[in-house]
Amino acid sequence: MSEIITLTTILEKCEQVTRYSTKEENQAGTLAHGLIDMESSMRKIIEEHIPKLYNSNIDSEQIDDIILDIGEELRHILYHIKDTKVYNHLIDEDFSNES
């Protein structure tokens, strides 16, 4: 909890973040919570899930489970991207034309 408070205090100095705040929601707090959660999900993907895929003895069922686990972490990250107004531009972009 102290990480969230510390990061919120830092982010409250940023006009790019605070301009989206309302009486009901402090965007610095929303972003701080989201960044900390996203960091945790990214660490799980990088430090736990992907290394398991390099196991030469891994079977297809284990691969399926890991791919699902990675998907759940990505879903969690996407939730936090959508939860903050600071990153609305990412949601509005059209990625269908990218190769």
N, CA, C and O atoms as a GROMACS GRO file, in nm:
protein
  396
    1MET      N    1   0.082  -0.120   0.000
    1MET     CA    2   0.000   0.000   0.000
    1MET      C    3   0.086   0.126   0.000
    1MET      O    4   0.049   0.226  -0.060
    2SER      N    5   0.200   0.121   0.066
    2SER     CA    6   0.285   0.240   0.070
    2SER      C    7   0.341   0.272  -0.068
    2SER      O    8   0.365   0.389  -0.099
    3GLU      N    9   0.362   0.168  -0.152
    3GLU     CA   10   0.408   0.193  -0.290
    3GLU      C   11   0.304   0.274  -0.366
    3GLU      O   12   0.339   0.366  -0.441
    4ILE      N   13   0.178   0.240  -0.349
    4ILE     CA   14   0.072   0.311  -0.418
    4ILE      C   15   0.066   0.456  -0.372
    4ILE      O   16   0.053   0.548  -0.454
    5ILE      N   17   0.076   0.477  -0.243
    5ILE     CA   18   0.073   0.613  -0.188
    5ILE      C   19   0.191   0.694  -0.240
    5ILE      O   20   0.174   0.808  -0.283
    6THR      N   21   0.310   0.636  -0.238
    6THR     CA   22   0.429   0.705  -0.286
    6THR      C   23   0.416   0.738  -0.434
    6THR      O   24   0.442   0.852  -0.474
    7LEU      N   25   0.376   0.642  -0.514
    7LEU     CA   26   0.364   0.664  -0.657
    7LEU      C   27   0.252   0.763  -0.688
    7LEU      O   28   0.265   0.845  -0.779
    8THR      N   29   0.142   0.757  -0.615
    8THR     CA   30   0.033   0.853  -0.633
    8THR      C   31   0.082   0.994  -0.610
    8THR      O   32   0.052   1.084  -0.688
    9THR      N   33   0.157   1.014  -0.503
    9THR     CA   34   0.211   1.146  -0.470
    9THR      C   35   0.300   1.198  -0.582
    9THR      O   36   0.296   1.317  -0.616
   10ILE      N   37   0.380   1.111  -0.639
   10ILE     CA   38   0.468   1.151  -0.749
   10ILE      C   39   0.384   1.185  -0.873
   10ILE      O   40   0.407   1.287  -0.937
   11LEU      N   41   0.289   1.101  -0.906
   11LEU     CA   42   0.207   1.121  -1.026
   11LEU      C   43   0.117   1.243  -1.015
   11LEU      O   44   0.077   1.300  -1.117
   12GLU      N   45   0.083   1.284  -0.893
   12GLU     CA   46   0.001   1.404  -0.874
   12GLU      C   47   0.074   1.531  -0.918
   12GLU      O   48   0.011   1.637  -0.931
   13LYS      N   49   0.203   1.522  -0.941
   13LYS     CA   50   0.281   1.636  -0.990
   13LYS      C   51   0.272   1.650  -1.141
   13LYS      O   52   0.320   1.749  -1.197
   14CYS      N   53   0.212   1.554  -1.207
   14CYS     CA   54   0.208   1.549  -1.354
   14CYS      C   55   0.072   1.597  -1.405
   14CYS      O   56  -0.030   1.533  -1.380
   15GLU      N   57   0.071   1.709  -1.478
   15GLU     CA   58  -0.053   1.764  -1.532
   15GLU      C   59  -0.116   1.671  -1.634
   15GLU      O   60  -0.238   1.667  -1.646
   16GLN      N   61  -0.035   1.596  -1.706
   16GLN     CA   62  -0.086   1.499  -1.804
   16GLN      C   63  -0.173   1.393  -1.736
   16GLN      O   64  -0.262   1.336  -1.799
   17VAL      N   65  -0.148   1.366  -1.609
   17VAL     CA   66  -0.226   1.270  -1.532
   17VAL      C   67  -0.342   1.339  -1.461
   17VAL      O   68  -0.456   1.294  -1.471
   18THR      N   69  -0.314   1.446  -1.391
   18THR     CA   70  -0.416   1.510  -1.307
   18THR      C   71  -0.528   1.577  -1.386
   18THR      O   72  -0.636   1.599  -1.332
   19ARG      N   73  -0.503   1.610  -1.511
   19ARG     CA   74  -0.609   1.675  -1.589
   19ARG      C   75  -0.730   1.584  -1.609
   19ARG      O   76  -0.838   1.631  -1.642
   20TYR      N   77  -0.712   1.454  -1.588
   20TYR     CA   78  -0.823   1.359  -1.602
   20TYR      C   79  -0.893   1.330  -1.469
   20TYR      O   80  -0.991   1.256  -1.465
   21SER      N   81  -0.843   1.386  -1.361
   21SER     CA   82  -0.902   1.361  -1.230
   21SER      C   83  -1.037   1.431  -1.217
   21SER      O   84  -1.060   1.537  -1.275
   22THR      N   85  -1.125   1.368  -1.140
   22THR     CA   86  -1.255   1.427  -1.108
   22THR      C   87  -1.272   1.422  -0.957
   22THR      O   88  -1.187   1.370  -0.886
   23LYS      N   89  -1.383   1.476  -0.909
   23LYS     CA   90  -1.412   1.468  -0.766
   23LYS      C   91  -1.421   1.322  -0.720
   23LYS      O   92  -1.382   1.288  -0.608
   24GLU      N   93  -1.472   1.238  -0.809
   24GLU     CA   94  -1.495   1.098  -0.776
   24GLU      C   95  -1.371   1.011  -0.793
   24GLU      O   96  -1.359   0.907  -0.728
   25GLU      N   97  -1.279   1.054  -0.879
   25GLU     CA   98  -1.165   0.967  -0.906
   25GLU      C   99  -1.036   1.048  -0.925
   25GLU      O  100  -1.029   1.140  -1.007
   26ASN      N  101  -0.937   1.012  -0.848
   26ASN     CA  102  -0.804   1.070  -0.859
   26ASN      C  103  -0.725   0.985  -0.959
   26ASN      O  104  -0.687   0.872  -0.927
   27GLN      N  105  -0.701   1.039  -1.078
   27GLN     CA  106  -0.632   0.961  -1.180
   27GLN      C  107  -0.490   0.924  -1.141
   27GLN      O  108  -0.439   0.822  -1.187
   28ALA      N  109  -0.426   1.004  -1.058
   28ALA     CA  110  -0.292   0.967  -1.011
   28ALA      C  111  -0.298   0.838  -0.930
   28ALA      O  112  -0.212   0.752  -0.944
   29GLY      N  113  -0.399   0.824  -0.848
   29GLY     CA  114  -0.417   0.702  -0.770
   29GLY      C  115  -0.453   0.584  -0.857
   29GLY      O  116  -0.403   0.473  -0.837
   30THR      N  117  -0.541   0.607  -0.954
   30THR     CA  118  -0.580   0.500  -1.047
   30THR      C  119  -0.459   0.452  -1.126
   30THR      O  120  -0.438   0.332  -1.141
   31LEU      N  121  -0.380   0.548  -1.177
   31LEU     CA  122  -0.262   0.512  -1.254
   31LEU      C  123  -0.158   0.443  -1.168
   31LEU      O  124  -0.097   0.345  -1.211
   32ALA      N  125  -0.137   0.492  -1.046
   32ALA     CA  126  -0.039   0.430  -0.956
   32ALA      C  127  -0.076   0.284  -0.930
   32ALA      O  128   0.008   0.195  -0.940
   33HIS      N  129  -0.201   0.260  -0.896
   33HIS     CA  130  -0.248   0.124  -0.871
   33HIS      C  131  -0.229   0.038  -0.997
   33HIS      O  132  -0.182  -0.076  -0.989
   34GLY      N  133  -0.267   0.092  -1.112
   34GLY     CA  134  -0.255   0.019  -1.237
   34GLY      C  135  -0.111  -0.014  -1.272
   34GLY      O  136  -0.082  -0.127  -1.312
   35LEU      N  137  -0.021   0.083  -1.257
   35LEU     CA  138   0.119   0.059  -1.290
   35LEU      C  139   0.181  -0.050  -1.202
   35LEU      O  140   0.257  -0.134  -1.249
   36ILE      N  141   0.148  -0.046  -1.075
   36ILE     CA  142   0.202  -0.146  -0.983
   36ILE      C  143   0.148  -0.285  -1.018
   36ILE      O  144   0.222  -0.383  -1.016
   37ASP      N  145   0.019  -0.293  -1.048
   37ASP     CA  146  -0.039  -0.422  -1.088
   37ASP      C  147   0.017  -0.470  -1.221
   37ASP      O  148   0.044  -0.589  -1.237
   38MET      N  149   0.035  -0.377  -1.317
   38MET     CA  150   0.089  -0.416  -1.446
   38MET      C  151   0.233  -0.464  -1.432
   38MET      O  152   0.274  -0.559  -1.498
   39GLU      N  153   0.308  -0.400  -1.346
   39GLU     CA  154   0.446  -0.444  -1.322
   39GLU      C  155   0.448  -0.588  -1.272
   39GLU      O  156   0.529  -0.669  -1.316
   40SER      N  157   0.359  -0.618  -1.180
   40SER     CA  158   0.350  -0.754  -1.126
   40SER      C  159   0.315  -0.855  -1.236
   40SER      O  160   0.375  -0.962  -1.243
   41SER      N  161   0.220  -0.821  -1.320
   41SER     CA  162   0.181  -0.911  -1.430
   41SER      C  163   0.296  -0.929  -1.529
   41SER      O  164   0.321  -1.040  -1.576
   42MET      N  165   0.365  -0.820  -1.561
   42MET     CA  166   0.477  -0.830  -1.655
   42MET      C  167   0.589  -0.916  -1.598
   42MET      O  168   0.650  -0.995  -1.671
   43ARG      N  169   0.615  -0.902  -1.470
   43ARG     CA  170   0.718  -0.986  -1.407
   43ARG      C  171   0.680  -1.134  -1.414
   43ARG      O  172   0.765  -1.219  -1.441
   44LYS      N  173   0.554  -1.164  -1.390
   44LYS     CA  174   0.509  -1.303  -1.399
   44LYS      C  175   0.530  -1.358  -1.539
   44LYS      O  176   0.577  -1.471  -1.555
   45ILE      N  177   0.496  -1.279  -1.640
   45ILE     CA  178   0.514  -1.324  -1.778
   45ILE      C  179   0.662  -1.347  -1.808
   45ILE      O  180   0.700  -1.451  -1.860
   46ILE      N  181   0.743  -1.249  -1.774
   46ILE     CA  182   0.886  -1.252  -1.809
   46ILE      C  183   0.965  -1.351  -1.723
   46ILE      O  184   1.049  -1.424  -1.775
   47GLU      N  185   0.938  -1.353  -1.594
   47GLU     CA  186   1.021  -1.431  -1.502
   47GLU      C  187   0.968  -1.573  -1.476
   47GLU      O  188   1.046  -1.661  -1.440
   48GLU      N  189   0.839  -1.594  -1.495
   48GLU     CA  190   0.782  -1.726  -1.465
   48GLU      C  191   0.735  -1.801  -1.590
   48GLU      O  192   0.780  -1.913  -1.616
   49HIS      N  193   0.646  -1.739  -1.664
   49HIS     CA  194   0.579  -1.811  -1.773
   49HIS      C  195   0.668  -1.837  -1.895
   49HIS      O  196   0.679  -1.951  -1.940
   50ILE      N  197   0.731  -1.734  -1.947
   50ILE     CA  198   0.814  -1.753  -2.067
   50ILE      C  199   0.929  -1.850  -2.042
   50ILE      O  200   0.954  -1.936  -2.126
   51PRO      N  201   1.001  -1.841  -1.930
   51PRO     CA  202   1.108  -1.938  -1.908
   51PRO      C  203   1.060  -2.084  -1.908
   51PRO      O  204   1.135  -2.173  -1.949
   52LYS      N  205   0.938  -2.108  -1.864
   52LYS     CA  206   0.885  -2.245  -1.865
   52LYS      C  207   0.872  -2.299  -2.007
   52LYS      O  208   0.883  -2.420  -2.029
   53LEU      N  209   0.850  -2.212  -2.102
   53LEU     CA  210   0.834  -2.255  -2.241
   53LEU      C  211   0.964  -2.308  -2.300
   53LEU      O  212   0.961  -2.382  -2.399
   54TYR      N  213   1.077  -2.272  -2.242
   54TYR     CA  214   1.207  -2.317  -2.292
   54TYR      C  215   1.246  -2.457  -2.245
   54TYR      O  216   1.350  -2.510  -2.283
   55ASN      N  217   1.162  -2.516  -2.162
   55ASN     CA  218   1.186  -2.652  -2.112
   55ASN      C  219   1.166  -2.751  -2.226
   55ASN      O  220   1.055  -2.764  -2.278
   56SER      N  221   1.272  -2.821  -2.266
   56SER     CA  222   1.262  -2.914  -2.379
   56SER      C  223   1.173  -3.035  -2.349
   56SER      O  224   1.131  -3.105  -2.441
   57ASN      N  225   1.145  -3.061  -2.221
   57ASN     CA  226   1.060  -3.174  -2.184
   57ASN      C  227   0.912  -3.135  -2.168
   57ASN      O  228   0.831  -3.216  -2.123
   58ILE      N  229   0.879  -3.014  -2.204
   58ILE     CA  230   0.743  -2.965  -2.185
   58ILE      C  231   0.648  -3.035  -2.283
   58ILE      O  232   0.682  -3.056  -2.400
   59ASP      N  233   0.529  -3.070  -2.234
   59ASP     CA  234   0.433  -3.133  -2.324
   59ASP      C  235   0.328  -3.031  -2.369
   59ASP      O  236   0.322  -2.920  -2.318
   60SER      N  237   0.246  -3.071  -2.465
   60SER     CA  238   0.151  -2.978  -2.526
   60SER      C  239   0.049  -2.925  -2.426
   60SER      O  240   0.008  -2.809  -2.435
   61GLU      N  241   0.009  -3.007  -2.330
   61GLU     CA  242  -0.087  -2.962  -2.229
   61GLU      C  243  -0.025  -2.854  -2.141
   61GLU      O  244  -0.092  -2.756  -2.107
   62GLN      N  245   0.100  -2.871  -2.104
   62GLN     CA  246   0.169  -2.770  -2.024
   62GLN      C  247   0.185  -2.640  -2.103
   62GLN      O  248   0.170  -2.530  -2.048
   63ILE      N  249   0.215  -2.652  -2.232
   63ILE     CA  250   0.226  -2.533  -2.317
   63ILE      C  251   0.092  -2.460  -2.321
   63ILE      O  252   0.087  -2.338  -2.308
   64ASP      N  253  -0.016  -2.534  -2.340
   64ASP     CA  254  -0.149  -2.474  -2.342
   64ASP      C  255  -0.175  -2.398  -2.212
   64ASP      O  256  -0.226  -2.285  -2.215
   65ASP      N  257  -0.141  -2.459  -2.098
   65ASP     CA  258  -0.162  -2.394  -1.968
   65ASP      C  259  -0.082  -2.266  -1.956
   65ASP      O  260  -0.132  -2.165  -1.906
   66ILE      N  261   0.042  -2.268  -2.001
   66ILE     CA  262   0.128  -2.149  -1.993
   66ILE      C  263   0.073  -2.038  -2.083
   66ILE      O  264   0.068  -1.922  -2.042
   67ILE      N  265   0.032  -2.074  -2.204
   67ILE     CA  266  -0.024  -1.975  -2.295
   67ILE      C  267  -0.150  -1.912  -2.234
   67ILE      O  268  -0.170  -1.791  -2.246
   68LEU      N  269  -0.233  -1.992  -2.170
   68LEU     CA  270  -0.351  -1.939  -2.102
   68LEU      C  271  -0.311  -1.848  -1.986
   68LEU      O  272  -0.371  -1.743  -1.967
   69ASP      N  273  -0.210  -1.888  -1.910
   69ASP     CA  274  -0.162  -1.805  -1.798
   69ASP      C  275  -0.110  -1.671  -1.848
   69ASP      O  276  -0.138  -1.567  -1.787
   70ILE      N  277  -0.036  -1.672  -1.957
   70ILE     CA  278   0.014  -1.548  -2.015
   70ILE      C  279  -0.104  -1.462  -2.060
   70ILE      O  280  -0.104  -1.340  -2.039
   71GLY      N  281  -0.203  -1.523  -2.121
   71GLY     CA  282  -0.322  -1.451  -2.164
   71GLY      C  283  -0.394  -1.384  -2.049
   71GLY      O  284  -0.443  -1.271  -2.062
   72GLU      N  285  -0.402  -1.452  -1.936
   72GLU     CA  286  -0.467  -1.393  -1.818
   72GLU      C  287  -0.389  -1.272  -1.766
   72GLU      O  288  -0.449  -1.172  -1.726
   73GLU      N  289  -0.257  -1.281  -1.768
   73GLU     CA  290  -0.176  -1.166  -1.726
   73GLU      C  291  -0.193  -1.050  -1.824
   73GLU      O  292  -0.202  -0.934  -1.782
   74LEU      N  293  -0.198  -1.080  -1.954
   74LEU     CA  294  -0.219  -0.976  -2.053
   74LEU      C  295  -0.358  -0.913  -2.038
   74LEU      O  296  -0.374  -0.792  -2.056
   75ARG      N  297  -0.457  -0.995  -2.006
   75ARG     CA  298  -0.592  -0.944  -1.982
   75ARG      C  299  -0.591  -0.847  -1.865
   75ARG      O  300  -0.655  -0.742  -1.869
   76HIS      N  301  -0.517  -0.882  -1.760
   76HIS     CA  302  -0.505  -0.797  -1.642
   76HIS      C  303  -0.438  -0.664  -1.677
   76HIS      O  304  -0.480  -0.559  -1.630
   77ILE      N  305  -0.334  -0.670  -1.758
   77ILE     CA  306  -0.266  -0.548  -1.803
   77ILE      C  307  -0.361  -0.462  -1.886
   77ILE      O  308  -0.369  -0.341  -1.866
   78LEU      N  309  -0.432  -0.525  -1.977
   78LEU     CA  310  -0.527  -0.452  -2.062
   78LEU      C  311  -0.636  -0.385  -1.979
   78LEU      O  312  -0.677  -0.273  -2.008
   79TYR      N  313  -0.683  -0.454  -1.876
   79TYR     CA  314  -0.782  -0.395  -1.786
   79TYR      C  315  -0.729  -0.263  -1.730
   79TYR      O  316  -0.800  -0.162  -1.731
   80HIS      N  317  -0.606  -0.263  -1.682
   80HIS     CA  318  -0.551  -0.142  -1.622
   80HIS      C  319  -0.525  -0.033  -1.726
   80HIS      O  320  -0.537   0.085  -1.695
   81ILE      N  321  -0.489  -0.071  -1.846
   81ILE     CA  322  -0.473   0.028  -1.953
   81ILE      C  323  -0.607   0.096  -1.979
   81ILE      O  324  -0.614   0.218  -1.993
   82LYS      N  325  -0.714   0.017  -1.985
   82LYS     CA  326  -0.847   0.072  -2.009
   82LYS      C  327  -0.901   0.150  -1.889
   82LYS      O  328  -0.984   0.239  -1.906
   83ASP      N  329  -0.856   0.116  -1.770
   83ASP     CA  330  -0.908   0.175  -1.646
   83ASP      C  331  -0.863   0.319  -1.627
   83ASP      O  332  -0.930   0.396  -1.558
   84THR      N  333  -0.752   0.356  -1.685
   84THR     CA  334  -0.703   0.492  -1.667
   84THR      C  335  -0.727   0.574  -1.793
   84THR      O  336  -0.709   0.525  -1.904
   85LYS      N  337  -0.766   0.696  -1.774
   85LYS     CA  338  -0.791   0.785  -1.887
   85LYS      C  339  -0.662   0.831  -1.954
   85LYS      O  340  -0.664   0.875  -2.069
   86VAL      N  341  -0.551   0.821  -1.885
   86VAL     CA  342  -0.422   0.865  -1.937
   86VAL      C  343  -0.385   0.789  -2.064
   86VAL      O  344  -0.321   0.844  -2.154
   87TYR      N  345  -0.425   0.663  -2.072
   87TYR     CA  346  -0.389   0.580  -2.186
   87TYR      C  347  -0.506   0.556  -2.282
   87TYR      O  348  -0.503   0.461  -2.360
   88ASN      N  349  -0.607   0.642  -2.278
   88ASN     CA  350  -0.721   0.627  -2.370
   88ASN      C  351  -0.678   0.624  -2.516
   88ASN      O  352  -0.739   0.555  -2.597
   89HIS      N  353  -0.575   0.696  -2.549
   89HIS     CA  354  -0.529   0.701  -2.688
   89HIS      C  355  -0.484   0.563  -2.738
   89HIS      O  356  -0.489   0.536  -2.858
   90LEU      N  357  -0.441   0.477  -2.648
   90LEU     CA  358  -0.400   0.342  -2.688
   90LEU      C  359  -0.521   0.257  -2.728
   90LEU      O  360  -0.512   0.175  -2.819
   91ILE      N  361  -0.630   0.277  -2.661
   91ILE     CA  362  -0.751   0.200  -2.688
   91ILE      C  363  -0.816   0.248  -2.817
   91ILE      O  364  -0.876   0.168  -2.890
   92ASP      N  365  -0.805   0.376  -2.845
   92ASP     CA  366  -0.869   0.434  -2.962
   92ASP      C  367  -0.792   0.410  -3.091
   92ASP      O  368  -0.848   0.429  -3.199
   93GLU      N  369  -0.667   0.368  -3.083
   93GLU     CA  370  -0.588   0.346  -3.203
   93GLU      C  371  -0.638   0.225  -3.280
   93GLU      O  372  -0.688   0.129  -3.221
   94ASP      N  373  -0.626   0.232  -3.409
   94ASP     CA  374  -0.666   0.122  -3.497
   94ASP      C  375  -0.543   0.040  -3.531
   94ASP      O  376  -0.458   0.084  -3.609
   95PHE      N  377  -0.533  -0.077  -3.473
   95PHE     CA  378  -0.416  -0.163  -3.496
   95PHE      C  379  -0.437  -0.260  -3.612
   95PHE      O  380  -0.347  -0.337  -3.645
   96SER      N  381  -0.554  -0.256  -3.673
   96SER     CA  382  -0.584  -0.353  -3.778
   96SER      C  383  -0.501  -0.332  -3.904
   96SER      O  384  -0.489  -0.424  -3.984
   97ASN      N  385  -0.445  -0.215  -3.923
   97ASN     CA  386  -0.366  -0.186  -4.043
   97ASN      C  387  -0.218  -0.214  -4.023
   97ASN      O  388  -0.140  -0.198  -4.117
   98GLU      N  389  -0.178  -0.255  -3.905
   98GLU     CA  390  -0.037  -0.282  -3.878
   98GLU      C  391   0.001  -0.420  -3.926
   98GLU      O  392  -0.079  -0.513  -3.922
   99SER      N  393   0.125  -0.431  -3.971
   99SER     CA  394   0.173  -0.562  -4.019
   99SER      C  395   0.257  -0.629  -3.916
   99SER      O  396   0.306  -0.739  -3.938
   0.00000   0.00000   0.00000
